[in-house]
Amino acid sequence: MTTRRQFNSRLTTLALLSATLPRWAAAQQSDVVRVLVGFPPGGSGDTLARRLIERLRGNYGSTVIVENKPGAGGQIAVSALNAAAPDGNTLLLTPPAPITVYPFTYKSLPYRPDDAQPVSLVCNFSFGFAVGPAVPESVRTLKDFMDWARVTPAKAMFGSPAAGSTPHLLGSMLAKAAGVELTHVPYRGDGPGLQDLLGGQVAGYSTVLGSYMPHLKSDRLRLLGVSSATRSAIVPDVPTYREQGIALDMMEWMGVFAPKGTPAPVVQRIAGAVQAAVAHPEFAKGLAEFGMTPRSSTPQVFAEQLRVETEMWRVEIKKLGFTAES
């Protein structure tokens, strides 16, 4: 027979155990999961996030929302992730630049890159370089643009979604390969940047291929080249950079991160949910129209890719001589 003292003792023990359960346990019953995106609505990253949360709802959280944290080329979103509790309720969907590039372009960052815990890749995609009405109609190739830029240096500008972002650096690498000086104009995401391109405020623009898709039928935008090793299936008539004599191939990714300190079981659970979302046929179909290819990974594979790419950018940025202050 259990005495009252023994019963009370057991209640006390259960209370203590409940109080000391890891915070991640609460995530199993969370009503709201936030997915942070470092750019404003309208760009391909924001669109991708909204496609992803459709597949995470009910599979990872009952309510999953996108929370845009634009500014500083994605740094604000990474900072917000690192300020969040490591309980699986706050995630980050980001391109690699804030993690792999910015450590070599900024003297200081409001976070440490390894404070973001890699969970899973989500997709791969290529970049493109386009021009708008500020450039003569006769400009139809990258060579045409570079020749025009040489004789009109005051107008030789190109935009990108952020200073120090991969599209920015890739545009600078294109200019360097062509031996041309191009002035970079940074924006807070592709939404405002592409509006300026279409409005003639900036001559050229470098960004992910998918961001151009809604505007390709417009006569105000001409896509001059793509960064993939082979032509893109969605714009098969557009030649690659390499086909145009510029030995430069580059693909990029978007990936999901959790705050550092998130317990391994929670990281694995998030990774499993992301992998299931990415594998869904409707998700792949939705990405295809933006020139993206679904690709998930384990946290371990993702972490190794980050290590390799971080070293690659350390070398390339030193060659460019770029800093955020330059």
Salt bridges, closest charged atoms under 4 A:
ASP46 OD2 - ARG50 NE 3.05
GLU67 OE2 - ARG34 NH1 2.89
GLU67 OE2 - LYS69 NZ 3.33
ASP115 OD1 - ARG112 NH2 3.34
GLU137 OE1 - ARG140 NH2 2.70
ASP147 OD2 - LYS143 NZ 2.89
ASP147 OD1 - ARG150 NH1 2.79
GLU243 OE1 - ARG231 NE 2.90
ASP249 OD2 - ARG242 NE 3.00
GLU289 OE2 - ARG51 NH2 3.95
GLU304 OE2 - ARG307 NH2 2.74
GLU311 OE2 - ARG314 NH2 2.64
GLU316 OE2 - LYS319 NZ 3.67
